Amino acid sequence: MSTHDYYPVPAPYPAQHQGALLTNHELFKSMATGALVGAAASTATQLHKPASTRHNPIGEILKAGAITGLTVGAVSLVRQNLGCEKKLTTLAAMFVTGTAMMYALTSTAEK
């Protein structure tokens, strides 16, 4: 067990230092969480539609999950690279990245 400088009790997880790089596993977990949220939102949207207007609902759910997962992964990488020193700048960059990714991926998916 390791101890943090700012916590007086031992922590059951390794200390994370600011500026630490995301591991592939952490990035994958972030993307998987994004995909899950995107698929859940798409499922809820599909359930609100009348059955006669649903066109390929499974495909739409999978597409939304993939797009959201990729977007969350990109946003996570931006946050990692900018760090946490300037929170507003980091937040703005994450927002712009997320918007750009969603715009690009949804416009190509609709064609």
DOLUMLUM-729614 format. One line per 8 residues: number of its first residue (from 1); for each residue x, y, z of N, C-alpha, C. Coordinates in steps of 0.2 Angstrom, whole numbers, plus 5000, padded with zeros to 4 digits. Layout:
NUM> X,Y,Z,X,Y,Z,X,Y,Z | ...
//
This chain:
1> 5004,4994,5000,5000,5000,5000,5004,5006,5000 | 5002,5011,4997,5006,5017,4996,5002,5023,5000 | 5006,5028,5002,5002,5033,5006,5003,5040,5002 | 4998,5044,5002,4998,5050,4998,5001,5055,5003 | 5005,5060,5001,5007,5066,5005,5001,5069,5008 | 4996,5070,5005,4990,5074,5008,4985,5070,5011 | 4986,5063,5012,4981,5059,5016,4985,5056,5021 | 4983,5056,5027,4987,5053,5033,4986,5046,5033
9> 4981,5043,5029,4980,5035,5030,4982,5032,5024 | 4984,5026,5024,4986,5022,5018,4981,5021,5013 | 4982,5022,5007,4977,5021,5002,4978,5014,4998 | 4973,5011,4997,4973,5004,4993,4975,5005,4986 | 4976,5011,4983,4978,5011,4976,4984,5015,4976 | 4988,5015,4970,4994,5019,4969,4992,5026,4968 | 4997,5030,4971,4996,5037,4970,4996,5039,4963 | 4992,5044,4961,4992,5047,4955,4995,5054,4955
17> 5000,5055,4951,5003,5062,4951,5000,5066,4945 | 5000,5072,4946,4998,5077,4941,5002,5076,4935 | 4999,5076,4929,5003,5076,4923,5005,5068,4921 | 5002,5064,4925,5004,5057,4924,5000,5055,4917 | 5003,5051,4913,5000,5049,4907,4995,5044,4908 | 4990,5044,4904,4984,5039,4904,4987,5033,4901 | 4986,5027,4904,4988,5021,4901,4983,5019,4896 | 4985,5014,4892,4980,5012,4887,4974,5009,4891
25> 4975,5006,4896,4969,5003,4900,4964,5009,4902 | 4967,5014,4905,4963,5020,4907,4959,5023,4902 | 4963,5024,4896,4960,5027,4890,4954,5022,4888 | 4955,5016,4887,4950,5011,4885,4944,5011,4890 | 4945,5012,4897,4940,5012,4901,4936,5019,4900 | 4939,5024,4899,4936,5030,4897,4932,5030,4891 | 4934,5027,4886,4931,5026,4880,4925,5021,4881 | 4926,5016,4885,4920,5011,4886,4914,5015,4890
33> 4916,5019,4894,4911,5023,4898,4907,5027,4893 | 4911,5031,4889,4908,5035,4884,4903,5031,4880 | 4905,5026,4877,4901,5021,4873,4895,5019,4876 | 4896,5017,4883,4890,5015,4887,4885,5021,4887 | 4887,5027,4889,4883,5032,4890,4879,5034,4883 | 4883,5034,4878,4880,5036,4871,4875,5031,4869 | 4877,5024,4870,4872,5019,4868,4865,5020,4873 | 4866,5021,4879,4860,5022,4883,4856,5028,4881
41> 4859,5033,4879,4855,5039,4877,4852,5038,4871 | 4855,5034,4866,4852,5032,4860,4846,5027,4861 | 4847,5023,4866,4842,5018,4867,4836,5022,4870 | 4837,5026,4874,4831,5030,4877,4828,5034,4871 | 4832,5037,4867,4829,5041,4861,4825,5036,4857 | 4827,5030,4856,4823,5025,4851,4817,5023,4855 | 4817,5022,4861,4811,5020,4865,4806,5026,4865 | 4808,5032,4864,4803,5038,4864,4800,5038,4857
49> 4803,5035,4852,4800,5036,4845,4795,5031,4844 | 4790,5033,4840,4784,5028,4838,4788,5022,4834 | 4785,5016,4835,4788,5010,4832,4788,5011,4825 | 4783,5014,4822,4783,5015,4814,4789,5019,4812 | 4792,5024,4816,4797,5028,4814,4804,5026,4815 | 4805,5020,4818,4811,5017,4820,4814,5014,4814 | 4820,5016,4812,4823,5013,4806,4830,5011,4809 | 4831,5004,4809,4837,5001,4811,4839,5003,4818
57> 4835,5002,4823,4837,5005,4830,4843,5002,4832 | 4845,4996,4831,4851,4993,4834,4857,4996,4831 | 4857,4997,4824,4862,5001,4821,4863,5008,4824 | 4858,5011,4825,4858,5018,4828,4861,5018,4835 | 4859,5013,4839,4862,5013,4845,4869,5011,4845 | 4871,5006,4841,4879,5005,4840,4883,5011,4838 | 4880,5014,4833,4883,5020,4830,4884,5025,4835 | 4879,5027,4839,4879,5032,4844,4885,5030,4849
65> 4885,5024,4851,4890,5021,4856,4897,5022,4854 | 4898,5020,4847,4905,5021,4845,4907,5028,4844 | 4902,5032,4842,4904,5039,4841,4905,5043,4848 | 4901,5041,4853,4902,5044,4859,4909,5041,4862 | 4910,5035,4862,4916,5032,4864,4922,5035,4861 | 4923,5036,4855,4928,5039,4852,4929,5047,4854 | 4924,5050,4855,4924,5057,4857,4926,5058,4864 | 4924,5053,4868,4926,5054,4875,4934,5052,4876
73> 4936,5047,4872,4943,5046,4871,4947,5052,4869 | 4945,5055,4864,4949,5061,4862,4949,5067,4867 | 4943,5068,4870,4943,5073,4876,4947,5071,4881 | 4948,5065,4883,4952,5062,4889,4959,5064,4887 | 4961,5063,4881,4968,5064,4879,4970,5071,4879 | 4965,5076,4877,4966,5083,4877,4967,5085,4884 | 4963,5082,4889,4963,5084,4896,4970,5082,4899 | 4972,5076,4897,4979,5074,4899,4984,5078,4897
81> 4984,5080,4890,4990,5084,4888,4990,5091,4890 | 4984,5094,4892,4984,5101,4894,4985,5101,4902 | 4984,5096,4905,4985,5096,4912,4979,5100,4916 | 4980,5101,4922,4975,5104,4926,4977,5111,4929 | 4982,5114,4927,4984,5120,4929,4979,5126,4928 | 4977,5126,4921,4972,5131,4919,4966,5128,4918 | 4962,5127,4923,4956,5123,4922,4951,5126,4917 | 4950,5132,4917,4945,5135,4912,4948,5134,4905
89> 4954,5134,4903,4957,5133,4897,4956,5126,4895 | 4957,5121,4900,4957,5114,4899,4949,5112,4897 | 4945,5115,4901,4938,5114,4900,4935,5116,4893 | 4938,5122,4891,4936,5125,4885,4939,5120,4879 | 4945,5118,4880,4948,5114,4875,4944,5107,4874 | 4942,5105,4880,4939,5098,4880,4932,5099,4877 | 4928,5105,4878,4922,5106,4875,4923,5107,4867 | 4928,5110,4865,4929,5111,4858,4930,5105,4855
97> 4935,5101,4858,4936,5094,4855,4930,5090,4855 | 4926,5089,4860,4920,5085,4860,4915,5087,4855 | 4915,5094,4854,4910,5096,4849,4912,5095,4842 | 4919,5096,4841,4922,5094,4834,4921,5087,4832 | 4923,5083,4837,4923,5076,4836,4915,5073,4834 | 4911,5076,4839,4904,5074,4837,4901,5076,4831 | 4903,5082,4829,4901,5085,4822,4904,5081,4817 | 4910,5080,4817,4914,5076,4812,4911,5069,4811
105> 4910,5066,4816,4908,5059,4816,4901,5058,4814 | 4897,5062,4817,4890,5062,4815,4888,5064,4808 | 4892,5069,4805,4891,5071,4799,4893,5066,4794 | 4899,5062,4795,4901,5057,4791,4896,5050,4791 | 4894,5049,4797,4889,5044,4798,4883,5044,4795 | 4880,5050,4794,4874,5052,4791,4874,5051,4783 | 4880,5052,4780,4881,5051,4773,4880,5044,4770
//
